[in-house]
Amino acid sequence: MIKVFHCADIHLDSPFSLFSPREAEKRRTELRAAFTSALMFAREIKADIFIISGDLFDGEYVTRDTRDMIVREFAKSPEMKIFISAGNHDPLGAGSPYENTEFPENVYVFGGEREVVSLEDLGVDVYGFGFTSKDYRQSPVAGWSIRDKSRINILVCHGDTTSANSDSGPITKKDIHDSGFDYIALGHIHKPSGLLSENGVYYCYPGCIEGRSFDELGYRGAMCGTVEKGSVDMRFVRFSKSRYEWITVDISKARDKMDALDIIRSAIKQYTDDTALRLTLKGELKNAFLILPNEIGRGCEYPYYIEIEDKTFVSPDLSELEGKNTLKGVFCGKIREEMEKYDADSEEYRVLSLALKYGIAALDDRSVVDYSGGDR
Amino acid sequence: MNVRIDKISVVSFGKLKNAVVTPTSGINILSAPNESGKTTLASFIKFVFYGFAGTRNHGITDNERKLYTPWSGETAEGSIDITADGVRYTVHRLCTPSGKESVEVVNRATGKNEFVGAVPGEALFGVGEELFAKTLFFKQLTLPQSKDELIAERLRNISISADEQVGTKKAVERLKDCKNELVGKAGKGIIPSLIRERDAIEENVTANSENRREIMRLRAEIKSRNIKLADNLEKSAVLEAERENIEKYEAYLRLCNINRLAVEEKSVREEYESASSALKKCGDNEELAYLTAVNTELFAEKRNLEYLERSLSESENELTDVKKRLDECDIEKAKAAKDAVKRGKTFFKIYLPIALVFIAVTVALIFAVSKPLGLIFSVSGVILSTIGAALSLKGTPKKFGFESISDIEKTISEYPSLKANLDSARKRKESAFDAVKSSRNKCLELSSDIENAISDFIGDAEIENTSEIIEKIRVLSADIAKKRALYEAKKSELNNAVSGVDVESLAELARNATEPKRDRIIVERELKFYSDQKAMLSELNRRDELELASVEGRTGDTATLIGKRDSLENMINDLTVKHKAYETAIKFIEDSSDYMKSMAAPIIGERADVYFSTATGGKYNGLEIDTRLSMTVGEDFRRSCDYLSAGTRDSAYLSLRLALADMLFEGCGVPIILDDAFVRIDDERLKNMALAVGRAAEKHQIFIFTHGSREADAFSESGVGFGEISIKTN
């Protein structure tokens, strides 16, 4: 029985372009910290094998801080064997971060050749394969030949089980079914899959270690546990310090901005300063008002980042008389008429929708400033 | 919907408590001193129909709920009885101190609650609270005293937006401010700034890409050289080991040589010592030459002695012989024999002629008779003659003891010389004897010398043959000298070999040495090659590392830059959309404004003209609002409203608002509340204004709240009917 720590899709040095440059740098630091925490945890539980199933880096550009951190942290665990397979984001090759990083001796990076590393003292054979370009259209799980079935056989690779036509190493259940491995440590899918099994072959996507966008909601982490012949026991451990969440709040009952802020604050009270929150506002509003993220609230009781996706539609309660005989009524009528020409998902529609809101707010003598934009 | 207020009942609202007002359907004038509750009553009317406004505002003056919370702290509550299109309703509203409001519109005929869920004001008047407040609720608003442009603007605002505070210009300016803040003139604004920042970052990213290629090239070079250096190090280590082994092996060889030399030195020393033991001392050339010379002299002397002794012996023999011959020489007998021989010879002389005759006969016979007979005869005669002669001569010396006649003669002839010889022999013998004696002495002397000399070499050993001994000494000395030389040479060689050498250290150094496969010079040459290569590679690496540090120093982290660039890009995109939205809003407001100017302004102007003409007593006819929203008056001579007096402008303003109410609520009567709306209009104009209001009252229920009697007087003097109302409390 061996102790295995399995993580994937770390995406170190992600640009975090969603955020302001300052916040993005903070998030990159947090991502490094999450990865460091994972390594510390693996050391603490005395993991025999530490697996990174691809996309350790987000791309070819890696900061010196990151390289130094990785080398330093890996070197702290000389007794722990670290296996890395290059993923579609960080394929092995000229200019790859792997080429420019001097890994300690306990680190083994799988490249384009299918390889097997035998750990005689553990009775384990670790098979692995890594990407050498962004696309790989063959199954990284199929086509292996197990050298010694009496040993614990682990496969480390990056691949996609969601589509047989994937450009990122398509993997079918049959591939897993027929593979004969004891455990397949997969990477690529950022949502944790939990421990799965197919014909006695256990496999798992641990998900990304820290969410990086609103496509990766909730707390994230890695899998750790034990692998022995015929039995795998892996559990999820959270390492992300923060999370992304995305909620929709209907503020149609708000008569004014104050009402809307109260409704929003009530709806997001479970999200505190470890959360980056995308807030989709919806509803038909009688009055036009603009809500800036920093007006919702700041401090430990509020998300550290709030992004407002305003999908409310302003529909002033204008009587027929008002619609025809007032500037606001005519303005609304003209904008709505124009909006009907466009698809609701088009940029033109969004511009007109915003223009409607800005115009009404301006005609109502309200603030039309809508570009706090975050600090830079 | 025609709406008329029949009764206002205040339970509790601001300073009013249990107050009741019962208005007429036309003009109602409430005259009361300041702070008596007129404005509160006006606000109560709006409260009942629309509820409180600005409840979120913190300031009391902006927050109606705070402003009109009953002084006693009770619930704000009250009702208004109305008749709407002939149906009588009671609109009841309350607002608890906590802010909970409830409203109901009860049909007084049926008792049913109607318009449930709707805002009563919106349902009854067809306008929202905002428009109600702006069009029907004239709260002490007056035009400014000066700033004609502002007045004109307000009038324009009223004409197209029903709100003198906000209009096209202000709204557009507000939007333009935002738009210009995003994209200003001459490259100013947030978006251009962000674009510049993004472009600068993009340039950095591009520069970084080039730098990165350079960094990668330098890293690759350094890495390649490091591999070579590692290989160099490895090979150098092998060569160093090889050289070390060579040094060890050389030490080993040196050690072996020393050991061999020591063994050889010991061997030759032993040989030398062994050889040396054969002689007491080793003779040198001089000594050996001396020995040889002495020995040679001795040898010569001995030979001389032998010769002398032989001479002596010969002399003695000669003497003996002479003596013997002399003793043997019997001169008497010889003489007798000589005589006898003499006689024999005489006989022989006789016998010889006979023999010759006989020979002649023989020859004759041979030739004459027969040859065989002659020969026999001759032979027999010769034989017989010879025998006879021989017998005659031979017998004579022997008779005397001589061998022959010659012997006799010899004896006789030698005798004198023998005598002389005897003396001579005696002398020679004596001389020889002396010589022998002298030679012997010399031999003895030389022998003594040589024995002494030899004994220096060989001790007391018996000397038999000096030559042999000397030769032996020579041989031994030569051998000793040779072995000593050999020994000394070996010793010197050994000394040279061990000179300055710590043998133990050498032995330690030589430990584990193996025989080198290559010469030291080859190894040294290769080592030098690798050393030079290492120096060259290290120097190149040092230069490239400096260059790398320099390039890295001027290269930002691309990942960070790209993150920043993408972040800026997103912000630019987002703000660009907003900028477009501002532009769009401005455009549509301006379009709407143009529309309003072209469509609404003339209608309002036409209606306002009626009121304005009345309000100015016919002085100003033809109030018009053109498409530029410039108000002009006068049918014959148009002049801008900007040139009117303040009071006239107020009249125009009021006329415009009444016209607006007409237009908005066309066909419907609604209550219009004028709260201290005539304060700046002088008495004369007020009378005319009363006529205008009276015209409006034909359609609408008018409430005039004033703090004095001036309005009532003016209306009376103008003949405009009105009802005076008061706030009655229970």
Boltz contact constraints between the chains, C-beta under 6 A:
constraints:
  - contact:
      token1: [A, 13]
      token2: [B, 559]
      max_distance: 6.0
  - contact:
      token1: [A, 15]
      token2: [B, 562]
      max_distance: 6.0
  - contact:
      token1: [A, 15]
      token2: [B, 563]
      max_distance: 6.0
  - contact:
      token1: [A, 15]
      token2: [B, 566]
      max_distance: 6.0
  - contact:
      token1: [A, 16]
      token2: [B, 563]
      max_distance: 6.0
  - contact:
      token1: [A, 17]
      token2: [B, 563]
      max_distance: 6.0
  - contact:
      token1: [A, 17]
      token2: [B, 566]
      max_distance: 6.0
  - contact:
      token1: [A, 17]
      token2: [B, 567]
      max_distance: 6.0
  - contact:
      token1: [A, 17]
      token2: [B, 570]
      max_distance: 6.0
  - contact:
      token1: [A, 21]
      token2: [B, 564]
      max_distance: 6.0
  - contact:
      token1: [A, 21]
      token2: [B, 567]
      max_distance: 6.0
  - contact:
      token1: [A, 24]
      token2: [B, 563]
      max_distance: 6.0
  - contact:
      token1: [A, 24]
      token2: [B, 567]
      max_distance: 6.0
  - contact:
      token1: [A, 61]
      token2: [B, 558]
      max_distance: 6.0
  - contact:
      token1: [A, 61]
      token2: [B, 559]
      max_distance: 6.0
  - contact:
      token1: [A, 63]
      token2: [B, 557]
      max_distance: 6.0
  - contact:
      token1: [A, 63]
      token2: [B, 559]
      max_distance: 6.0
  - contact:
      token1: [A, 258]
      token2: [B, 56]
      max_distance: 6.0
  - contact:
      token1: [A, 317]
      token2: [B, 128]
      max_distance: 6.0
  - contact:
      token1: [A, 319]
      token2: [B, 126]
      max_distance: 6.0
  - contact:
      token1: [A, 319]
      token2: [B, 127]
      max_distance: 6.0
  - contact:
      token1: [A, 321]
      token2: [B, 126]
      max_distance: 6.0
  - contact:
      token1: [A, 321]
      token2: [B, 664]
      max_distance: 6.0
  - contact:
      token1: [A, 322]
      token2: [B, 131]
      max_distance: 6.0
  - contact:
      token1: [A, 325]
      token2: [B, 600]
      max_distance: 6.0
  - contact:
      token1: [A, 325]
      token2: [B, 663]
      max_distance: 6.0
  - contact:
      token1: [A, 325]
      token2: [B, 664]
      max_distance: 6.0
  - contact:
      token1: [A, 326]
      token2: [B, 161]
      max_distance: 6.0
  - contact:
      token1: [A, 326]
      token2: [B, 162]
      max_distance: 6.0
  - contact:
      token1: [A, 327]
      token2: [B, 160]
      max_distance: 6.0
  - contact:
      token1: [A, 327]
      token2: [B, 161]
      max_distance: 6.0
  - contact:
      token1: [A, 327]
      token2: [B, 592]
      max_distance: 6.0
  - contact:
      token1: [A, 327]
      token2: [B, 596]
      max_distance: 6.0
  - contact:
      token1: [A, 330]
      token2: [B, 592]
      max_distance: 6.0
  - contact:
      token1: [A, 330]
      token2: [B, 595]
      max_distance: 6.0
  - contact:
      token1: [A, 330]
      token2: [B, 596]
      max_distance: 6.0
  - contact:
      token1: [A, 331]
      token2: [B, 588]
      max_distance: 6.0
  - contact:
      token1: [A, 331]
      token2: [B, 589]
      max_distance: 6.0
  - contact:
      token1: [A, 331]
      token2: [B, 592]
      max_distance: 6.0
  - contact:
      token1: [A, 334]
      token2: [B, 588]
      max_distance: 6.0
  - contact:
      token1: [A, 334]
      token2: [B, 592]
      max_distance: 6.0
  - contact:
      token1: [A, 335]
      token2: [B, 588]
      max_distance: 6.0
  - contact:
      token1: [A, 351]
      token2: [B, 577]
      max_distance: 6.0
  - contact:
      token1: [A, 351]
      token2: [B, 580]
      max_distance: 6.0
  - contact:
      token1: [A, 351]
      token2: [B, 581]
      max_distance: 6.0
  - contact:
      token1: [A, 351]
      token2: [B, 584]
      max_distance: 6.0
  - contact:
      token1: [A, 354]
      token2: [B, 581]
      max_distance: 6.0
  - contact:
      token1: [A, 355]
      token2: [B, 581]
      max_distance: 6.0
  - contact:
      token1: [A, 355]
      token2: [B, 584]
      max_distance: 6.0
  - contact:
      token1: [A, 355]
      token2: [B, 585]
      max_distance: 6.0
  - contact:
      token1: [A, 358]
      token2: [B, 581]
      max_distance: 6.0
  - contact:
      token1: [A, 358]
      token2: [B, 582]
      max_distance: 6.0
  - contact:
      token1: [A, 358]
      token2: [B, 585]
      max_distance: 6.0
  - contact:
      token1: [A, 359]
      token2: [B, 585]
      max_distance: 6.0
  - contact:
      token1: [A, 359]
      token2: [B, 589]
      max_distance: 6.0
  - contact:
      token1: [A, 362]
      token2: [B, 171]
      max_distance: 6.0
  - contact:
      token1: [A, 362]
      token2: [B, 174]
      max_distance: 6.0
  - contact:
      token1: [A, 362]
      token2: [B, 175]
      max_distance: 6.0
  - contact:
      token1: [A, 363]
      token2: [B, 166]
      max_distance: 6.0
  - contact:
      token1: [A, 363]
      token2: [B, 171]
      max_distance: 6.0
  - contact:
      token1: [A, 365]
      token2: [B, 166]
      max_distance: 6.0
  - contact:
      token1: [A, 368]
      token2: [B, 174]
      max_distance: 6.0
  - contact:
      token1: [A, 368]
      token2: [B, 175]
      max_distance: 6.0
  - contact:
      token1: [A, 368]
      token2: [B, 178]
      max_distance: 6.0
  - contact:
      token1: [A, 369]
      token2: [B, 178]
      max_distance: 6.0
  - contact:
      token1: [A, 370]
      token2: [B, 578]
      max_distance: 6.0
  - contact:
      token1: [A, 371]
      token2: [B, 575]
      max_distance: 6.0
  - contact:
      token1: [A, 371]
      token2: [B, 578]
      max_distance: 6.0
  - contact:
      token1: [A, 373]
      token2: [B, 571]
      max_distance: 6.0
